[in-house]
Amino acid sequence: MAKERSNIIRNASQKKINSVGYTLIELLIVMMTMVLLFGLGFANYRGFQRRQTLEGVVRKVKADLRFTQSSALSGKKPSSGNCSGSSENILYYSFVYSDADTYSVNAVCPSGSNTVKQVDIAGAAMSAFSEIRFNVLGRGTNITGQTVITITSGSGSKDITVRSGGTIE
């Protein structure tokens, strides 16, 4: 009887030892679930990153358009270059398309022009547009109707509209 009892106790303890841990199938299911969740999260993050890049470039171009406009409104002269002399009057400030990822802000006076700022927009491209002139002291722009600048990055694009009165949207 004592022998049977010790066999029963030994068998019960062996079952406990054998049932501790996870099976290979359980581990594979957990690993596949983790890989799936990581893959979906990474894809969503990349999409978010592309949208943020586009938004950042649009904000930068709008800020530079507003800088060009405010410089013209104030009649501010550049600190150096052709238009910096005391006898020079600023005629207008221009926002000029150079190529798909470069534009510049120029101050124009009777004796020539001075590049105030040249910007390279990394990670995006913009559509070609005619020079946008902001005349000094609130005398409007050279635009008739409106000019649309399209910024493209990744799979998306955004438009910036400059109207004849100088409104930037």
C-alpha angles and dihedrals in degrees: 000000000000089000092054091048093052090049091052091050091046092049091048092051091047090053089052091050092048093048095054115104136019130295122242091250092054091051092048092051092051092047093049091049090052092048091050093050092047092049093051092045093050093049091051091048092053090052090049091049092052092049091049091050090053092046091049093052092047090051090049094050092046090049091051091048089052090046089053091048095047092047089054093045091053094041088229115178122220114252093237141015134049097328099045099088120109092239093051120100120202112237097188145322118244134205106209132193110225103172139325093296104022135072135162140209114222134187111215124202133164092271096051141287135296124208105230097178136003117194132194111199107209119205097020143063131216132210120251116264137173120262111284112217123197107196119218124264096017098301092143130242139290091249121113109201106340144318120222121204113194117204115199127192128162109323098339141068137194132197128225115198124202114191128205092258090056098259111153116205 
